[in-house]
Amino acid sequence: MAKPIDFYIAFLERGIACHLRVPAAVINPRGTSSTCPICGSKLVENSYRKLKCIKCGFEADRDTVAILNIEKKAYNKMGGISDLLNALR
């Protein structure tokens, strides 16, 4: 369950983004480091902090996977397509 401070921080972030005219979206980070950003399958641990997708062969550091999935969620939420994710295919 989200804490009141989380809502306040999200409110401030959106206000700043609106003021600067930068697109922004609030994204729940849950599960972003365990799902393949390419095909959506569950990732398996390949080595320390490194994950691999058995289905499509994608392999990256846990933090990189999370960043790619958060970016993908943000672009989907805002109705755009992620150029970075398309470049990885």
Phi and psi restraints in degrees (range 20) as a CNS / XPLOR table:
assign (resid 1 and name C) (resid 2 and name N)
       (resid 2 and name CA) (resid 2 and name C) 1.0 -71.9 20.0 2
assign (resid 2 and name N) (resid 2 and name CA)
       (resid 2 and name C) (resid 3 and name N) 1.0 144.6 20.0 2
assign (resid 2 and name C) (resid 3 and name N)
       (resid 3 and name CA) (resid 3 and name C) 1.0 -88.5 20.0 2
assign (resid 3 and name N) (resid 3 and name CA)
       (resid 3 and name C) (resid 4 and name N) 1.0 156.3 20.0 2
assign (resid 3 and name C) (resid 4 and name N)
       (resid 4 and name CA) (resid 4 and name C) 1.0 -55.7 20.0 2
assign (resid 4 and name N) (resid 4 and name CA)
       (resid 4 and name C) (resid 5 and name N) 1.0 -34.1 20.0 2
assign (resid 4 and name C) (resid 5 and name N)
       (resid 5 and name CA) (resid 5 and name C) 1.0 -65.0 20.0 2
assign (resid 5 and name N) (resid 5 and name CA)
       (resid 5 and name C) (resid 6 and name N) 1.0 -33.4 20.0 2
assign (resid 5 and name C) (resid 6 and name N)
       (resid 6 and name CA) (resid 6 and name C) 1.0 -62.1 20.0 2
assign (resid 6 and name N) (resid 6 and name CA)
       (resid 6 and name C) (resid 7 and name N) 1.0 -41.9 20.0 2
assign (resid 6 and name C) (resid 7 and name N)
       (resid 7 and name CA) (resid 7 and name C) 1.0 -66.3 20.0 2
assign (resid 7 and name N) (resid 7 and name CA)
       (resid 7 and name C) (resid 8 and name N) 1.0 -39.0 20.0 2
assign (resid 7 and name C) (resid 8 and name N)
       (resid 8 and name CA) (resid 8 and name C) 1.0 -64.8 20.0 2
assign (resid 8 and name N) (resid 8 and name CA)
       (resid 8 and name C) (resid 9 and name N) 1.0 -44.3 20.0 2
assign (resid 8 and name C) (resid 9 and name N)
       (resid 9 and name CA) (resid 9 and name C) 1.0 -62.9 20.0 2
assign (resid 9 and name N) (resid 9 and name CA)
       (resid 9 and name C) (resid 10 and name N) 1.0 -44.6 20.0 2
assign (resid 9 and name C) (resid 10 and name N)
       (resid 10 and name CA) (resid 10 and name C) 1.0 -61.6 20.0 2
assign (resid 10 and name N) (resid 10 and name CA)
       (resid 10 and name C) (resid 11 and name N) 1.0 -39.5 20.0 2
assign (resid 10 and name C) (resid 11 and name N)
       (resid 11 and name CA) (resid 11 and name C) 1.0 -61.8 20.0 2
assign (resid 11 and name N) (resid 11 and name CA)
       (resid 11 and name C) (resid 12 and name N) 1.0 -45.5 20.0 2
assign (resid 11 and name C) (resid 12 and name N)
       (resid 12 and name CA) (resid 12 and name C) 1.0 -64.1 20.0 2
assign (resid 12 and name N) (resid 12 and name CA)
       (resid 12 and name C) (resid 13 and name N) 1.0 -43.7 20.0 2
assign (resid 12 and name C) (resid 13 and name N)
       (resid 13 and name CA) (resid 13 and name C) 1.0 -60.2 20.0 2
assign (resid 13 and name N) (resid 13 and name CA)
       (resid 13 and name C) (resid 14 and name N) 1.0 -44.7 20.0 2
assign (resid 13 and name C) (resid 14 and name N)
       (resid 14 and name CA) (resid 14 and name C) 1.0 -67.5 20.0 2
assign (resid 14 and name N) (resid 14 and name CA)
       (resid 14 and name C) (resid 15 and name N) 1.0 -36.7 20.0 2
assign (resid 14 and name C) (resid 15 and name N)
       (resid 15 and name CA) (resid 15 and name C) 1.0 -64.2 20.0 2
assign (resid 15 and name N) (resid 15 and name CA)
       (resid 15 and name C) (resid 16 and name N) 1.0 -43.7 20.0 2
assign (resid 15 and name C) (resid 16 and name N)
       (resid 16 and name CA) (resid 16 and name C) 1.0 -65.6 20.0 2
assign (resid 16 and name N) (resid 16 and name CA)
       (resid 16 and name C) (resid 17 and name N) 1.0 -44.0 20.0 2
assign (resid 16 and name C) (resid 17 and name N)
       (resid 17 and name CA) (resid 17 and name C) 1.0 -61.4 20.0 2
assign (resid 17 and name N) (resid 17 and name CA)
       (resid 17 and name C) (resid 18 and name N) 1.0 -41.1 20.0 2
assign (resid 17 and name C) (resid 18 and name N)
       (resid 18 and name CA) (resid 18 and name C) 1.0 -65.2 20.0 2
assign (resid 18 and name N) (resid 18 and name CA)
       (resid 18 and name C) (resid 19 and name N) 1.0 -43.7 20.0 2
assign (resid 18 and name C) (resid 19 and name N)
       (resid 19 and name CA) (resid 19 and name C) 1.0 -61.4 20.0 2
assign (resid 19 and name N) (resid 19 and name CA)
       (resid 19 and name C) (resid 20 and name N) 1.0 -40.3 20.0 2
assign (resid 19 and name C) (resid 20 and name N)
       (resid 20 and name CA) (resid 20 and name C) 1.0 -86.2 20.0 2
assign (resid 20 and name N) (resid 20 and name CA)
       (resid 20 and name C) (resid 21 and name N) 1.0 -2.5 20.0 2
assign (resid 20 and name C) (resid 21 and name N)
       (resid 21 and name CA) (resid 21 and name C) 1.0 59.6 20.0 2
assign (resid 21 and name N) (resid 21 and name CA)
       (resid 21 and name C) (resid 22 and name N) 1.0 43.6 20.0 2
assign (resid 21 and name C) (resid 22 and name N)
       (resid 22 and name CA) (resid 22 and name C) 1.0 -111.9 20.0 2
assign (resid 22 and name N) (resid 22 and name CA)
       (resid 22 and name C) (resid 23 and name N) 1.0 130.0 20.0 2
assign (resid 22 and name C) (resid 23 and name N)
       (resid 23 and name CA) (resid 23 and name C) 1.0 -65.5 20.0 2
assign (resid 23 and name N) (resid 23 and name CA)
       (resid 23 and name C) (resid 24 and name N) 1.0 139.8 20.0 2
assign (resid 23 and name C) (resid 24 and name N)
       (resid 24 and name CA) (resid 24 and name C) 1.0 -145.8 20.0 2
assign (resid 24 and name N) (resid 24 and name CA)
       (resid 24 and name C) (resid 25 and name N) 1.0 152.6 20.0 2
assign (resid 24 and name C) (resid 25 and name N)
       (resid 25 and name CA) (resid 25 and name C) 1.0 -143.9 20.0 2
assign (resid 25 and name N) (resid 25 and name CA)
       (resid 25 and name C) (resid 26 and name N) 1.0 143.8 20.0 2
assign (resid 25 and name C) (resid 26 and name N)
       (resid 26 and name CA) (resid 26 and name C) 1.0 -88.2 20.0 2
assign (resid 26 and name N) (resid 26 and name CA)
       (resid 26 and name C) (resid 27 and name N) 1.0 122.0 20.0 2
assign (resid 26 and name C) (resid 27 and name N)
       (resid 27 and name CA) (resid 27 and name C) 1.0 -120.1 20.0 2
assign (resid 27 and name N) (resid 27 and name CA)
       (resid 27 and name C) (resid 28 and name N) 1.0 132.2 20.0 2
assign (resid 27 and name C) (resid 28 and name N)
       (resid 28 and name CA) (resid 28 and name C) 1.0 -78.8 20.0 2
assign (resid 28 and name N) (resid 28 and name CA)
       (resid 28 and name C) (resid 29 and name N) 1.0 119.6 20.0 2
assign (resid 28 and name C) (resid 29 and name N)
       (resid 29 and name CA) (resid 29 and name C) 1.0 -77.6 20.0 2
assign (resid 29 and name N) (resid 29 and name CA)
       (resid 29 and name C) (resid 30 and name N) 1.0 -1.3 20.0 2
assign (resid 29 and name C) (resid 30 and name N)
       (resid 30 and name CA) (resid 30 and name C) 1.0 -58.8 20.0 2
assign (resid 30 and name N) (resid 30 and name CA)
       (resid 30 and name C) (resid 31 and name N) 1.0 126.7 20.0 2
assign (resid 30 and name C) (resid 31 and name N)
       (resid 31 and name CA) (resid 31 and name C) 1.0 79.3 20.0 2
assign (resid 31 and name N) (resid 31 and name CA)
       (resid 31 and name C) (resid 32 and name N) 1.0 3.3 20.0 2
assign (resid 31 and name C) (resid 32 and name N)
       (resid 32 and name CA) (resid 32 and name C) 1.0 -73.4 20.0 2
assign (resid 32 and name N) (resid 32 and name CA)
       (resid 32 and name C) (resid 33 and name N) 1.0 -20.0 20.0 2
assign (resid 32 and name C) (resid 33 and name N)
       (resid 33 and name CA) (resid 33 and name C) 1.0 -99.7 20.0 2
assign (resid 33 and name N) (resid 33 and name CA)
       (resid 33 and name C) (resid 34 and name N) 1.0 7.9 20.0 2
assign (resid 33 and name C) (resid 34 and name N)
       (resid 34 and name CA) (resid 34 and name C) 1.0 -124.7 20.0 2
assign (resid 34 and name N) (resid 34 and name CA)
       (resid 34 and name C) (resid 35 and name N) 1.0 4.3 20.0 2
assign (resid 34 and name C) (resid 35 and name N)
       (resid 35 and name CA) (resid 35 and name C) 1.0 -117.4 20.0 2
assign (resid 35 and name N) (resid 35 and name CA)
       (resid 35 and name C) (resid 36 and name N) 1.0 136.7 20.0 2
assign (resid 35 and name C) (resid 36 and name N)
       (resid 36 and name CA) (resid 36 and name C) 1.0 -66.5 20.0 2
assign (resid 36 and name N) (resid 36 and name CA)
       (resid 36 and name C) (resid 37 and name N) 1.0 125.5 20.0 2
assign (resid 36 and name C) (resid 37 and name N)
       (resid 37 and name CA) (resid 37 and name C) 1.0 -72.1 20.0 2
assign (resid 37 and name N) (resid 37 and name CA)
       (resid 37 and name C) (resid 38 and name N) 1.0 -14.1 20.0 2
assign (resid 37 and name C) (resid 38 and name N)
       (resid 38 and name CA) (resid 38 and name C) 1.0 -89.9 20.0 2
assign (resid 38 and name N) (resid 38 and name CA)
       (resid 38 and name C) (resid 39 and name N) 1.0 -53.4 20.0 2
assign (resid 38 and name C) (resid 39 and name N)
       (resid 39 and name CA) (resid 39 and name C) 1.0 -113.8 20.0 2
assign (resid 39 and name N) (resid 39 and name CA)
       (resid 39 and name C) (resid 40 and name N) 1.0 -10.4 20.0 2
assign (resid 39 and name C) (resid 40 and name N)
       (resid 40 and name CA) (resid 40 and name C) 1.0 86.9 20.0 2
assign (resid 40 and name N) (resid 40 and name CA)
       (resid 40 and name C) (resid 41 and name N) 1.0 2.4 20.0 2
assign (resid 40 and name C) (resid 41 and name N)
       (resid 41 and name CA) (resid 41 and name C) 1.0 -75.1 20.0 2
assign (resid 41 and name N) (resid 41 and name CA)
       (resid 41 and name C) (resid 42 and name N) 1.0 163.9 20.0 2
assign (resid 41 and name C) (resid 42 and name N)
       (resid 42 and name CA) (resid 42 and name C) 1.0 -72.9 20.0 2
assign (resid 42 and name N) (resid 42 and name CA)
       (resid 42 and name C) (resid 43 and name N) 1.0 133.6 20.0 2
assign (resid 42 and name C) (resid 43 and name N)
       (resid 43 and name CA) (resid 43 and name C) 1.0 -88.4 20.0 2
assign (resid 43 and name N) (resid 43 and name CA)
       (resid 43 and name C) (resid 44 and name N) 1.0 152.0 20.0 2
assign (resid 43 and name C) (resid 44 and name N)
       (resid 44 and name CA) (resid 44 and name C) 1.0 -114.9 20.0 2
assign (resid 44 and name N) (resid 44 and name CA)
       (resid 44 and name C) (resid 45 and name N) 1.0 150.3 20.0 2
assign (resid 44 and name C) (resid 45 and name N)
       (resid 45 and name CA) (resid 45 and name C) 1.0 -73.4 20.0 2
assign (resid 45 and name N) (resid 45 and name CA)
       (resid 45 and name C) (resid 46 and name N) 1.0 125.6 20.0 2
assign (resid 45 and name C) (resid 46 and name N)
       (resid 46 and name CA) (resid 46 and name C) 1.0 -94.7 20.0 2
assign (resid 46 and name N) (resid 46 and name CA)
       (resid 46 and name C) (resid 47 and name N) 1.0 -40.4 20.0 2
assign (resid 46 and name C) (resid 47 and name N)
       (resid 47 and name CA) (resid 47 and name C) 1.0 -159.3 20.0 2
assign (resid 47 and name N) (resid 47 and name CA)
       (resid 47 and name C) (resid 48 and name N) 1.0 -172.2 20.0 2
assign (resid 47 and name C) (resid 48 and name N)
       (resid 48 and name CA) (resid 48 and name C) 1.0 -56.6 20.0 2
assign (resid 48 and name N) (resid 48 and name CA)
       (resid 48 and name C) (resid 49 and name N) 1.0 116.1 20.0 2
assign (resid 48 and name C) (resid 49 and name N)
       (resid 49 and name CA) (resid 49 and name C) 1.0 65.6 20.0 2
assign (resid 49 and name N) (resid 49 and name CA)
       (resid 49 and name C) (resid 50 and name N) 1.0 5.6 20.0 2
assign (resid 49 and name C) (resid 50 and name N)
       (resid 50 and name CA) (resid 50 and name C) 1.0 -108.5 20.0 2
assign (resid 50 and name N) (resid 50 and name CA)
       (resid 50 and name C) (resid 51 and name N) 1.0 132.6 20.0 2
assign (resid 50 and name C) (resid 51 and name N)
       (resid 51 and name CA) (resid 51 and name C) 1.0 -118.7 20.0 2
assign (resid 51 and name N) (resid 51 and name CA)
       (resid 51 and name C) (resid 52 and name N) 1.0 152.7 20.0 2
assign (resid 51 and name C) (resid 52 and name N)
       (resid 52 and name CA) (resid 52 and name C) 1.0 -138.1 20.0 2
assign (resid 52 and name N) (resid 52 and name CA)
       (resid 52 and name C) (resid 53 and name N) 1.0 142.4 20.0 2
assign (resid 52 and name C) (resid 53 and name N)
       (resid 53 and name CA) (resid 53 and name C) 1.0 -94.9 20.0 2
assign (resid 53 and name N) (resid 53 and name CA)
       (resid 53 and name C) (resid 54 and name N) 1.0 121.1 20.0 2
assign (resid 53 and name C) (resid 54 and name N)
       (resid 54 and name CA) (resid 54 and name C) 1.0 -69.0 20.0 2
assign (resid 54 and name N) (resid 54 and name CA)
       (resid 54 and name C) (resid 55 and name N) 1.0 -32.9 20.0 2
assign (resid 54 and name C) (resid 55 and name N)
       (resid 55 and name CA) (resid 55 and name C) 1.0 -71.9 20.0 2
assign (resid 55 and name N) (resid 55 and name CA)
       (resid 55 and name C) (resid 56 and name N) 1.0 -49.6 20.0 2
assign (resid 55 and name C) (resid 56 and name N)
       (resid 56 and name CA) (resid 56 and name C) 1.0 -112.9 20.0 2
assign (resid 56 and name N) (resid 56 and name CA)
       (resid 56 and name C) (resid 57 and name N) 1.0 -8.3 20.0 2
assign (resid 56 and name C) (resid 57 and name N)
       (resid 57 and name CA) (resid 57 and name C) 1.0 87.1 20.0 2
assign (resid 57 and name N) (resid 57 and name CA)
       (resid 57 and name C) (resid 58 and name N) 1.0 0.1 20.0 2
assign (resid 57 and name C) (resid 58 and name N)
       (resid 58 and name CA) (resid 58 and name C) 1.0 -60.2 20.0 2
assign (resid 58 and name N) (resid 58 and name CA)
       (resid 58 and name C) (resid 59 and name N) 1.0 139.5 20.0 2
assign (resid 58 and name C) (resid 59 and name N)
       (resid 59 and name CA) (resid 59 and name C) 1.0 -142.8 20.0 2
assign (resid 59 and name N) (resid 59 and name CA)
       (resid 59 and name C) (resid 60 and name N) 1.0 131.5 20.0 2
assign (resid 59 and name C) (resid 60 and name N)
       (resid 60 and name CA) (resid 60 and name C) 1.0 -164.6 20.0 2
assign (resid 60 and name N) (resid 60 and name CA)
       (resid 60 and name C) (resid 61 and name N) 1.0 169.1 20.0 2
assign (resid 60 and name C) (resid 61 and name N)
       (resid 61 and name CA) (resid 61 and name C) 1.0 -67.2 20.0 2
assign (resid 61 and name N) (resid 61 and name CA)
       (resid 61 and name C) (resid 62 and name N) 1.0 148.4 20.0 2
assign (resid 61 and name C) (resid 62 and name N)
       (resid 62 and name CA) (resid 62 and name C) 1.0 -53.9 20.0 2
assign (resid 62 and name N) (resid 62 and name CA)
       (resid 62 and name C) (resid 63 and name N) 1.0 -42.1 20.0 2
assign (resid 62 and name C) (resid 63 and name N)
       (resid 63 and name CA) (resid 63 and name C) 1.0 -68.0 20.0 2
assign (resid 63 and name N) (resid 63 and name CA)
       (resid 63 and name C) (resid 64 and name N) 1.0 -38.8 20.0 2
assign (resid 63 and name C) (resid 64 and name N)
       (resid 64 and name CA) (resid 64 and name C) 1.0 -63.6 20.0 2
assign (resid 64 and name N) (resid 64 and name CA)
       (resid 64 and name C) (resid 65 and name N) 1.0 -42.5 20.0 2
assign (resid 64 and name C) (resid 65 and name N)
       (resid 65 and name CA) (resid 65 and name C) 1.0 -59.7 20.0 2
assign (resid 65 and name N) (resid 65 and name CA)
       (resid 65 and name C) (resid 66 and name N) 1.0 -45.4 20.0 2
assign (resid 65 and name C) (resid 66 and name N)
       (resid 66 and name CA) (resid 66 and name C) 1.0 -61.9 20.0 2
assign (resid 66 and name N) (resid 66 and name CA)
       (resid 66 and name C) (resid 67 and name N) 1.0 -44.1 20.0 2
assign (resid 66 and name C) (resid 67 and name N)
       (resid 67 and name CA) (resid 67 and name C) 1.0 -60.8 20.0 2
assign (resid 67 and name N) (resid 67 and name CA)
       (resid 67 and name C) (resid 68 and name N) 1.0 -45.6 20.0 2
assign (resid 67 and name C) (resid 68 and name N)
       (resid 68 and name CA) (resid 68 and name C) 1.0 -63.1 20.0 2
assign (resid 68 and name N) (resid 68 and name CA)
       (resid 68 and name C) (resid 69 and name N) 1.0 -40.7 20.0 2
assign (resid 68 and name C) (resid 69 and name N)
       (resid 69 and name CA) (resid 69 and name C) 1.0 -70.0 20.0 2
assign (resid 69 and name N) (resid 69 and name CA)
       (resid 69 and name C) (resid 70 and name N) 1.0 -37.4 20.0 2
assign (resid 69 and name C) (resid 70 and name N)
       (resid 70 and name CA) (resid 70 and name C) 1.0 -65.7 20.0 2
assign (resid 70 and name N) (resid 70 and name CA)
       (resid 70 and name C) (resid 71 and name N) 1.0 -41.9 20.0 2
assign (resid 70 and name C) (resid 71 and name N)
       (resid 71 and name CA) (resid 71 and name C) 1.0 -61.4 20.0 2
assign (resid 71 and name N) (resid 71 and name CA)
       (resid 71 and name C) (resid 72 and name N) 1.0 -44.1 20.0 2
assign (resid 71 and name C) (resid 72 and name N)
       (resid 72 and name CA) (resid 72 and name C) 1.0 -61.1 20.0 2
assign (resid 72 and name N) (resid 72 and name CA)
       (resid 72 and name C) (resid 73 and name N) 1.0 -45.0 20.0 2
assign (resid 72 and name C) (resid 73 and name N)
       (resid 73 and name CA) (resid 73 and name C) 1.0 -62.5 20.0 2
assign (resid 73 and name N) (resid 73 and name CA)
       (resid 73 and name C) (resid 74 and name N) 1.0 -41.2 20.0 2
assign (resid 73 and name C) (resid 74 and name N)
       (resid 74 and name CA) (resid 74 and name C) 1.0 -65.0 20.0 2
assign (resid 74 and name N) (resid 74 and name CA)
       (resid 74 and name C) (resid 75 and name N) 1.0 -46.2 20.0 2
assign (resid 74 and name C) (resid 75 and name N)
       (resid 75 and name CA) (resid 75 and name C) 1.0 -63.0 20.0 2
assign (resid 75 and name N) (resid 75 and name CA)
       (resid 75 and name C) (resid 76 and name N) 1.0 -41.2 20.0 2
assign (resid 75 and name C) (resid 76 and name N)
       (resid 76 and name CA) (resid 76 and name C) 1.0 -64.0 20.0 2
assign (resid 76 and name N) (resid 76 and name CA)
       (resid 76 and name C) (resid 77 and name N) 1.0 -40.4 20.0 2
assign (resid 76 and name C) (resid 77 and name N)
       (resid 77 and name CA) (resid 77 and name C) 1.0 -66.2 20.0 2
assign (resid 77 and name N) (resid 77 and name CA)
       (resid 77 and name C) (resid 78 and name N) 1.0 -33.2 20.0 2
assign (resid 77 and name C) (resid 78 and name N)
       (resid 78 and name CA) (resid 78 and name C) 1.0 -93.6 20.0 2
assign (resid 78 and name N) (resid 78 and name CA)
       (resid 78 and name C) (resid 79 and name N) 1.0 2.1 20.0 2
assign (resid 78 and name C) (resid 79 and name N)
       (resid 79 and name CA) (resid 79 and name C) 1.0 81.8 20.0 2
assign (resid 79 and name N) (resid 79 and name CA)
       (resid 79 and name C) (resid 80 and name N) 1.0 18.0 20.0 2
assign (resid 79 and name C) (resid 80 and name N)
       (resid 80 and name CA) (resid 80 and name C) 1.0 -110.6 20.0 2
assign (resid 80 and name N) (resid 80 and name CA)
       (resid 80 and name C) (resid 81 and name N) 1.0 -178.4 20.0 2
assign (resid 80 and name C) (resid 81 and name N)
       (resid 81 and name CA) (resid 81 and name C) 1.0 -120.5 20.0 2
assign (resid 81 and name N) (resid 81 and name CA)
       (resid 81 and name C) (resid 82 and name N) 1.0 134.3 20.0 2
assign (resid 81 and name C) (resid 82 and name N)
       (resid 82 and name CA) (resid 82 and name C) 1.0 -78.5 20.0 2
assign (resid 82 and name N) (resid 82 and name CA)
       (resid 82 and name C) (resid 83 and name N) 1.0 115.1 20.0 2
assign (resid 82 and name C) (resid 83 and name N)
       (resid 83 and name CA) (resid 83 and name C) 1.0 -65.4 20.0 2
assign (resid 83 and name N) (resid 83 and name CA)
       (resid 83 and name C) (resid 84 and name N) 1.0 -36.1 20.0 2
assign (resid 83 and name C) (resid 84 and name N)
       (resid 84 and name CA) (resid 84 and name C) 1.0 -63.5 20.0 2
assign (resid 84 and name N) (resid 84 and name CA)
       (resid 84 and name C) (resid 85 and name N) 1.0 -45.1 20.0 2
assign (resid 84 and name C) (resid 85 and name N)
       (resid 85 and name CA) (resid 85 and name C) 1.0 -67.7 20.0 2
assign (resid 85 and name N) (resid 85 and name CA)
       (resid 85 and name C) (resid 86 and name N) 1.0 -36.3 20.0 2
assign (resid 85 and name C) (resid 86 and name N)
       (resid 86 and name CA) (resid 86 and name C) 1.0 -65.6 20.0 2
assign (resid 86 and name N) (resid 86 and name CA)
       (resid 86 and name C) (resid 87 and name N) 1.0 -34.5 20.0 2
assign (resid 86 and name C) (resid 87 and name N)
       (resid 87 and name CA) (resid 87 and name C) 1.0 -68.0 20.0 2
assign (resid 87 and name N) (resid 87 and name CA)
       (resid 87 and name C) (resid 88 and name N) 1.0 -28.1 20.0 2
assign (resid 87 and name C) (resid 88 and name N)
       (resid 88 and name CA) (resid 88 and name C) 1.0 -74.4 20.0 2
assign (resid 88 and name N) (resid 88 and name CA)
       (resid 88 and name C) (resid 89 and name N) 1.0 -21.5 20.0 2
